[in-house]
Amino acid sequence: MKLENKSLNRAFPVCLFLGYLLFNGLLFFLHEPWRDEANVWLIARELSPLELLREIKYQGHPCLWYFIVMPFAKIGLPFRTIEVLSFFVMAITAALFLRYGQIHMIVKAVCLFSPVFTYFYPVVARNYCLIALLLVILAWLFPQRNEKCVWYGLLLGLLVQADTIAIPEAGTLSLMWLCENAWCSIRTKKLNGMKKVIKGIWIPAVSLLLWIFQFYEVSDSPQFNTRNMGLSEMLNEIKVFSCGIFTRITGWEQKTTIVFLALAIVTLLVISVRLKDGWVMSVLAVSFLFQASFSALVYQLHIWHYLSLCFVFIWVIWVLNEQMREKQKTDQWGRGLIGAVECLFVLLCIGMMLHWNSEAEISSLSVAMNGLYSDAEGAAGYIQNNLSEEDLIVTANIPMASTVVAYLPKYNFYFAGNGQKSSYADWSEEQSVTTTLQGLIEWGRENFSDKRELYLLWTEDACIEEAEELESYERLYHTEEKTVRGEEYTIYKIPLHET
């Protein structure tokens, strides 16, 4: 009977993992990549490493994801390779979580098929999947942090470069690691612990300096904006966004959010008192308050950012279990407290599942299953099948057009606003220049006297004024269905010379 139970215990995680790969694999094939995914691919394909570091401040994300994507983009692999990378990262994350996570298997199962692990990170190819992987590895390595100092420090350094929103986690974890060893050295009057930590703690410090280098003078970016407000207004906005985080990912009302937060805070406080260690709780608190403050003061964060907090929560549960074992607090009372935290996390995951299946969610499961994010692949397919690489193709909105451009590396695209070759969005004022249809035609005649016509890739928020004149020209392609991200395309054929 015991042998059967052991076999079942081994088979269940394997079945969960295969089911996870199968379900997200289905969503992977149904998903249409969109401009945020395309822009990373184009930047990685066209810029050198040094140029990339100079460009970072205009894009908003540190360099790690770009450098991972770069070799695949530069050797000419298809655009959708970027999705394979994020799927692979999350497959490793899920495998480590299932195999080593110090969390109840039922909690793992619920979490794995909730939006925490499913779709948003493995299918939509963004850098946030790196936060998930690094936090899971950091939790796994936590018991050996003082034996594998260089590896632990390297992971913290990489976490800084995964995304700006991960800096609070990396910083608090580094401080926690440093302080616990400093206290141990003071208590034992031996410096062995500090000597070991110094081997690794310098890595996240240097990584933070690299982050500062990348975002130095970020205020030069036309997209950078901060809100000026008084202290009371700022605190009120942070409170609003603190509740807004839960509203966005679960659809909960403010009262439900406040009850959940109160229960989580009380439970974690009791555990911290029992362990005589408040560091683990502080990691979650600092990460949460940073995202609420950042949304209030600088830029309103989105669901991909908020989901990273769920992986901080996973790290918290995992590490609290480890600390309970280290400090021999795994009695019935200790197990009950950890069970209470796990129940709260399950409630959060279930709330996210229900919200993901509702019509209120812009990135709902229905949208994920129907591939309505973008029609870029359809527009790119038309261009590839009907236009040659020598034809003059002009875009009317660089960010919107970038998804189409990513599919067609051998084609040249020009921006109607300034007449320059275009690919990725650099968010400069130059890429916001407007023109008229007649001005575009005159530009084409002057610069491409050998071309008989130009082909205009039209999207919403186009840079061309007096757009009603386009209706007199031949429409070659048009997206019939509305997409979630507004990436509907029309291709016009515009003669450059009167016949």
C-alpha positions in Angstrom: 0.0 0.0 0.0 2.9 2.4 0.8 4.5 1.6 -2.5 1.3 2.5 -4.3 1.1 5.8 -2.4 4.7 6.6 -3.4 4.0 5.9 -7.0 0.9 8.0 -6.9 2.8 10.9 -5.2 5.4 10.7 -8.1 2.9 10.4 -10.9 0.6 13.2 -9.8 3.2 16.0 -10.3 4.2 14.5 -13.6 0.6 14.5 -14.8 0.2 18.1 -13.6 3.3 19.2 -15.5 2.3 17.5 -18.7 -1.2 19.0 -18.4 0.3 22.4 -17.8 2.5 22.0 -21.0 -0.5 20.8 -23.0 -2.9 23.5 -22.0 -0.4 26.3 -22.4 0.9 24.7 -25.6 -2.7 25.0 -26.9 -2.9 28.7 -25.9 0.6 29.2 -27.4 -0.6 28.1 -30.9 -3.8 30.2 -30.6 -2.1 33.4 -29.4 -1.3 36.2 -31.8 1.8 38.1 -30.8 1.4 41.9 -30.5 3.5 45.0 -30.5 5.0 44.8 -27.1 6.4 41.3 -28.0 7.5 42.5 -31.5 9.3 45.6 -30.3 11.6 43.5 -28.1 12.4 41.2 -31.0 13.1 44.1 -33.4 15.4 45.9 -30.9 17.3 42.7 -30.1 17.6 42.0 -33.9 18.8 45.4 -35.0 20.9 46.9 -32.1 24.3 46.0 -30.9 24.7 45.3 -27.1 26.1 48.7 -26.5 23.4 50.4 -28.6 20.8 48.4 -26.6 22.1 49.7 -23.3 21.7 53.2 -24.6 18.2 52.6 -25.8 16.9 50.9 -22.6 15.8 54.1 -20.8 13.3 54.8 -23.6 11.8 51.2 -23.4 11.4 50.9 -19.6 12.8 47.5 -19.1 16.4 46.5 -18.1 18.6 44.5 -20.4 18.4 40.8 -19.4 15.4 39.8 -21.5 16.8 41.6 -24.6 20.1 39.9 -24.2 18.5 36.5 -24.0 16.4 37.2 -27.1 19.3 38.8 -29.0 21.2 35.8 -30.3 18.0 34.1 -31.6 16.9 37.3 -33.4 20.3 38.0 -34.9 20.7 34.6 -36.5 17.5 35.1 -38.4 15.0 32.8 -36.6 11.3 33.6 -37.0 9.7 36.2 -34.9 7.6 33.7 -32.9 10.8 32.2 -31.5 10.4 34.9 -28.7 7.3 33.0 -27.6 9.1 29.7 -27.5 11.7 31.3 -25.2 9.0 32.5 -22.7 7.2 29.2 -22.9 10.5 27.4 -22.1 11.4 29.7 -19.2 8.0 29.0 -17.6 8.2 25.3 -18.3 11.4 25.2 -16.2 9.8 27.4 -13.6 6.8 25.0 -13.3 9.0 21.9 -13.2 11.1 23.4 -10.3 8.0 24.5 -8.5 6.4 21.1 -8.7 9.5 19.1 -7.9 11.0 21.2 -5.1 8.4 23.7 -3.9 7.8 23.5 -0.1 4.1 24.0 -0.7 1.1 21.6 -0.5 0.6 19.8 -3.8 -3.1 20.9 -4.0 -2.0 24.5 -3.7 0.6 23.9 -6.5 -2.1 22.4 -8.8 -4.5 25.3 -8.3 -1.7 27.8 -8.8 -0.3 26.1 -11.9 -3.6 26.4 -13.9 -4.5 29.8 -12.6 -3.3 33.0 -14.3 -0.3 33.0 -12.0 1.4 30.4 -14.1 -0.8 30.1 -17.1 -1.0 32.2 -20.3 0.2 35.6 -19.2 3.8 34.6 -18.6 4.4 31.4 -20.7 2.4 32.5 -23.8 2.6 36.3 -24.0 6.4 36.7 -24.5 7.4 39.4 -22.0 10.4 39.8 -19.7 8.2 39.1 -16.6 8.7 35.3 -16.9 12.3 35.9 -15.8 11.0 37.2 -12.4 9.0 34.0 -11.9 11.9 31.8 -12.7 14.5 33.7 -10.6 12.2 33.9 -7.5 11.5 30.1 -7.7 15.2 29.3 -8.0 16.0 31.7 -5.1 13.4 30.0 -2.9 14.9 26.6 -3.9 18.4 27.8 -3.1 17.4 29.5 0.1 18.6 26.8 2.5 22.0 26.8 0.8 22.3 30.5 0.5 25.4 30.6 2.7 27.1 27.7 1.1 26.4 28.8 -2.5 27.0 32.5 -2.0 28.2 33.3 -5.5 25.2 31.5 -7.1 22.8 33.2 -4.7 24.3 36.6 -5.4 24.3 36.0 -9.2 20.5 35.2 -9.0 19.9 38.4 -7.1 21.9 40.4 -9.7 19.9 38.8 -12.5 16.7 39.6 -10.7 17.6 43.3 -10.8 18.0 43.1 -14.6 14.8 41.2 -15.1 12.6 44.2 -14.5 12.5 47.4 -12.5 9.6 46.1 -10.5 11.8 43.3 -9.3 14.4 45.6 -7.7 12.5 45.8 -4.3 12.5 42.0 -4.1 16.2 41.8 -5.0 17.1 44.7 -2.6 15.2 43.3 0.3 16.5 39.8 -0.2 20.0 41.1 -0.4 19.6 43.2 2.8 18.0 40.2 4.5 20.9 38.0 3.6 23.5 40.5 4.6 21.8 41.4 8.0 21.2 37.8 9.1 24.9 37.0 8.5 26.1 40.3 10.1 23.9 39.5 13.2 25.3 35.9 13.3 28.9 37.2 13.1 28.2 39.7 16.0 26.5 37.0 18.1 29.2 34.3 17.5 32.1 36.8 17.3 33.2 35.1 14.1 33.5 36.7 10.7 33.2 33.5 8.6 29.6 34.1 7.7 30.3 37.7 6.5 33.3 36.6 4.5 31.2 34.1 2.6 28.4 36.5 2.0 30.8 39.1 0.6 31.6 36.7 -2.2 28.1 37.0 -3.5 26.6 40.2 -2.2 28.6 42.5 -4.4 26.9 41.0 -7.5 23.4 42.6 -6.9 25.2 45.8 -5.9 27.0 46.0 -9.2 23.9 45.0 -11.0 22.0 47.9 -9.4 24.8 50.2 -10.7 24.3 48.8 -14.2 20.5 49.4 -13.9 21.3 53.1 -12.9 23.6 53.4 -15.9 20.8 52.1 -18.2 18.2 54.5 -16.8 20.4 57.5 -16.2 18.6 60.6 -17.5 15.5 58.6 -18.1 13.6 61.9 -17.8 14.9 62.7 -21.3 12.4 60.1 -22.6 9.2 61.6 -23.9 7.3 58.7 -22.3 8.7 59.5 -18.8 6.2 61.3 -16.6 5.9 61.7 -12.8 2.9 63.1 -10.9 3.4 65.9 -8.4 1.1 65.7 -5.4 1.0 66.4 -1.7 1.7 63.8 1.0 -2.0 63.2 1.8 -3.0 62.9 -1.8 0.0 60.6 -2.5 -1.0 58.3 0.4 -4.6 58.2 -0.8 -3.5 57.3 -4.3 -1.2 54.6 -3.0 -4.2 53.2 -1.0 -6.4 53.3 -4.2 -3.8 51.4 -6.2 -3.2 48.9 -3.4 -6.8 47.9 -3.7 -6.6 48.3 -7.5 -4.0 45.6 -7.8 -6.5 43.0 -6.5 -9.3 44.5 -8.5 -7.2 44.1 -11.7 -6.2 40.5 -11.2 -9.2 39.1 -9.3 -12.1 41.5 -10.0 -12.7 41.8 -6.2 -14.4 44.8 -4.7 -12.7 47.1 -2.2 -14.3 45.5 0.8 -13.2 42.0 -0.2 -9.7 43.2 -0.9 -9.4 44.9 2.5 -10.6 41.7 4.3 -8.1 39.6 2.3 -5.2 42.0 3.1 -6.1 42.1 6.8 -6.2 38.3 7.0 -2.8 38.1 5.2 -1.2 40.7 7.3 -2.4 39.2 10.6 -1.4 35.7 9.6 2.1 36.7 8.4 2.6 38.9 11.5 1.8 35.9 13.8 4.2 33.7 11.8 6.9 36.4 12.0 6.5 36.7 15.7 6.7 33.0 16.2 9.9 32.7 14.0 11.2 36.0 15.5 12.0 37.0 12.0 10.1 39.7 10.0 12.3 39.7 6.9 10.2 37.3 4.9 7.1 39.4 5.4 9.0 42.5 4.6 9.9 41.2 1.2 6.3 40.9 0.2 5.3 44.2 1.9 8.0 46.2 0.2 7.3 44.6 -3.2 3.6 45.3 -2.9 3.9 48.9 -1.7 6.5 49.6 -4.4 4.1 48.6 -7.2 1.2 50.6 -5.7 3.5 53.6 -5.3 4.9 53.3 -8.8 1.4 53.1 -10.2 0.4 56.2 -8.3 3.4 58.3 -9.0 5.1 57.3 -12.2 3.2 54.9 -14.5 0.1 52.8 -14.0 1.3 49.2 -14.0 -0.6 46.4 -15.6 -1.6 42.8 -14.9 1.8 41.4 -16.0 3.4 43.5 -13.3 0.9 42.6 -10.6 1.2 38.9 -11.3 4.9 39.1 -10.3 3.6 39.7 -6.7 2.1 36.3 -6.8 5.5 34.8 -7.3 6.8 36.8 -4.4 3.9 35.3 -2.4 5.1 31.8 -3.6 8.6 32.7 -2.4 7.2 33.7 1.0 5.3 30.5 1.5 8.2 28.4 0.4 10.8 30.2 2.5 8.5 30.3 5.6 8.2 26.5 5.4 12.0 26.3 5.2 12.4 28.6 8.2 9.9 26.6 10.2 12.1 23.5 9.6 15.3 25.4 10.4 14.0 26.7 13.7 12.1 23.5 14.6 8.7 25.1 14.6 6.9 22.4 12.5 4.5 21.5 15.3 0.7 21.4 14.8 0.5 25.2 15.5 3.3 26.0 13.0 1.8 23.7 10.3 -1.6 25.4 10.9 -0.2 28.8 10.3 1.5 27.8 7.1 -1.7 26.1 6.0 -3.6 29.4 6.6 -1.2 31.3 4.4 -1.6 28.6 1.7 -5.4 28.8 1.9 -5.2 32.6 1.4 -3.0 32.0 -1.7 -5.5 29.4 -3.0 -8.3 31.9 -2.6 -6.3 34.5 -4.5 -5.7 31.9 -7.3 -9.3 30.9 -7.5 -10.4 34.6 -7.6 -8.0 35.1 -10.5 -9.3 32.0 -12.3 -12.9 33.3 -12.0 -12.0 36.8 -13.2 -10.0 35.4 -16.1 -13.1 33.6 -17.3 -15.3 36.7 -17.0 -16.1 39.2 -19.7 -14.7 42.0 -17.5 -11.2 40.9 -18.2 -9.7 42.4 -21.4 -7.2 39.4 -21.6 -9.8 36.8 -20.7 -9.5 33.1 -21.4 -12.0 33.5 -24.3 -9.7 36.1 -25.9 -6.7 33.8 -25.3 -8.5 30.9 -27.0 -9.6 32.9 -29.9 -6.4 34.7 -30.8 -7.8 38.2 -31.0 -4.8 40.2 -29.9 -3.5 41.3 -33.3 -4.0 40.7 -37.0 -0.3 41.4 -37.8 0.3 37.8 -39.0 -2.5 38.1 -41.5 -1.3 41.5 -42.8 2.3 40.2 -43.0 1.1 37.1 -44.8 -0.7 39.3 -47.4 2.4 41.4 -48.0 4.7 38.4 -48.3 2.4 36.7 -50.8 1.5 39.7 -52.9 4.2 42.3 -52.6 7.9 42.0 -53.5 10.8 43.1 -51.3 11.5 45.9 -53.8 8.0 47.5 -53.4 7.7 50.8 -51.5 5.9 50.0 -48.2 5.0 52.9 -45.8 3.7 52.6 -42.3 1.4 55.2 -40.6 2.1 54.3 -37.0 5.5 52.7 -36.0 4.4 51.0 -32.7 1.4 49.5 -34.3 3.2 48.5 -37.5 6.1 46.9 -35.6 4.3 43.6 -35.2 3.9 43.3 -39.0 7.6 44.4 -39.5 8.8 41.6 -37.1 7.3 38.9 -39.4 9.0 40.3 -42.5 12.8 40.8 -41.9 13.6 41.0 -45.6 11.2 43.9 -46.3 12.0 47.6 -45.9 9.3 49.8 -44.2 9.3 53.6 -44.2 7.5 55.8 -41.7 5.1 58.3 -43.4 5.8 61.0 -40.8 9.5 61.5 -41.4 10.3 59.4 -44.5 12.9 57.3 -42.6 13.2 53.5 -42.5 11.3 52.2 -39.5 11.2 49.1 -37.4 11.0 49.3 -33.6 9.3 52.0 -31.6 11.8 54.3 -29.9 9.1 56.5 -28.5 10.9 59.6 -29.8 9.1 62.8 -30.9 10.3 62.1 -34.4 8.2 59.0 -34.5 5.1 61.1 -33.6 5.4 63.5 -36.6 2.3 63.9 -38.7 1.9 64.5 -42.4 -0.8 64.8 -45.1 -1.6 62.3 -47.8 -0.5 64.7 -50.5 2.8 65.3 -48.6 3.3 61.5 -48.5 2.8 61.2 -52.2 5.2 64.0 -53.0 7.8 62.4 -50.7 7.4 59.1 -52.7 7.7 60.9 -56.0 10.8 62.8 -54.9 12.7 59.9 -53.2 11.5 56.9 -55.3 11.1 58.2 -58.8 11.4 54.6 -60.2 8.3 53.4 -58.2 4.9 53.6 -59.7 3.0 53.3 -56.4 3.4 53.0 -52.7 1.7 50.6 -50.3 0.4 52.2 -47.1 0.0 50.1 -44.0 -2.8 51.9 -42.1 -3.6 51.4 -38.5 -5.4 53.4 -35.8 -3.8 56.6 -34.5 -2.1 57.0 -37.9 0.2 60.0 -38.6 -1.6 61.1 -41.7 -4.1 63.9 -41.6 -7.2 64.1 -43.9 -7.5 60.4 -43.8 -10.9 60.4 -45.6 -9.0 60.9 -48.9 -7.8 57.3 -48.6 -11.2 56.0 -49.5 -10.6 57.0 -53.1 -7.7 54.6 -53.4 -7.7 50.8 -53.8 -7.9 48.9 -50.6 -5.9 45.6 -50.9 -6.3 44.2 -47.4 -8.4 45.0 -44.4 -8.8 43.4 -40.9 -12.5 42.4 -40.6 -12.5 41.6 -36.9 -11.7 44.0 -34.0 -8.6 43.0 -32.0 -8.0 43.4 -28.2 -4.8 45.6 -28.7 -6.2 47.7 -31.6 -3.9 46.0 -34.1 -6.2 46.0 -37.1 -4.6 46.8 -40.5 -5.6 48.1 -43.8 -3.2 48.2 -46.8 -3.8 50.8 -49.5 -2.3 51.0 -53.0 -1.5 54.6 -53.8 -0.3 55.6 -57.3 2.6 58.0 -57.3 2.1 59.2 -60.8 -1.1 60.1 -62.6 -2.0 57.8 -65.5 
